[in-house]
Amino acid sequence: MAAQETPDHIIRTRAVTADAILANRADLRPYPYRLISIVSHRGIGGDQVTQALAAAEVLETFGWQLVSVSEFASSRIVHAIMRRR
C-alpha cells in the first residue's frame, strides 16, 4: 500500500494525486488554499483524464468544484484544477 500524501506535502505543492484521492489516502481538511490541482499519472491519454475526473467527482462531494482539466504535452500529465466552494 502506498504511503499517505501528507497534508504538508499537499500544501507545499498545492497538488494531490488522483491515486491518493481515489484510495482515500489524502486529507485535505487542513488545506488552506482555495485552488488545488489533482494530478493524474496513471495510464495514457483518456485513462488519465478518466482518473482525474473520477477524483474530481470525489472532491465535489466535499465542497470542491471542477474548474479545468488540462494535459501538459511536455510532461503528459493530466491536471484537474479544483476550486473550493
N, C-alpha and C positions, 0 to 999 in steps of 0.2 A: 504494500500500500504506500502511495506517495505521501510525503510529508505535507502537513497543512501549510498553506501560504500564510505567513504571519501578518497580522494587521500592520506592523511596522513596515514590512516589505511592500505591502499593497499601498500604504500611504505614501511611501517614498517614491514608488514608481508610478503611482496613480493608475495602476493596471492590475488586473486579476485574470488568471487563465480561465477559459471556458471549462477545462477539465476540473478545476477546483470548485467552480460553482456547481457543476452537474453532479459532482461526487460529494457535495456538501462539506467541503474542506476549507471554505473561505468564510471568514467572519467580517462582514462589512459594518457591523454596528458602530465601531469606533472611527470609521472613515469620516474625516472632517470636511471633505470637499463635495461640491455639487456634481462634478463630472468625473466619470471613470471610464476606462477602456477595458473591454473584455477582449482578451487576446486568444485567438484560435490557431494552434499549430498543427493539430491533428488532421491527417488526410490531405487531399489535394482539392483545389478549386471548390466545387459545390459542397463537398463534405465539410470543409472548413466553414463555409457560410452557414450550413445547416447547424453545425455545432455552436457557432457564435449566436445564432438566432434562438436556439434552444436555451442557451444560458441566459440570453436577454429576457426570454419569457419567464424564466425562474425569478430573475431580479424584478420583473414587473409586479410580481405578487408581493414584493417588499417595498413598493413605492418608487421604483425607478422607471424611467421612460426611455425607450429607444430613440436616439437622435439620428444616427447614421451608421451605415456599415460600409467599410472600405477594405480593399485589398491593396496592399502596397507592393507593386510589381518587383521592386528590388529585393524584398525580403520574402515575398509570397506568404505573408502572414495576414490573416483577416482580423480586423478590429471592429468591434461593435461599440460605438460610443453611447454611453448611457448618461441620463441626467436625473438627479433626484428630484422628485416632485415636491 
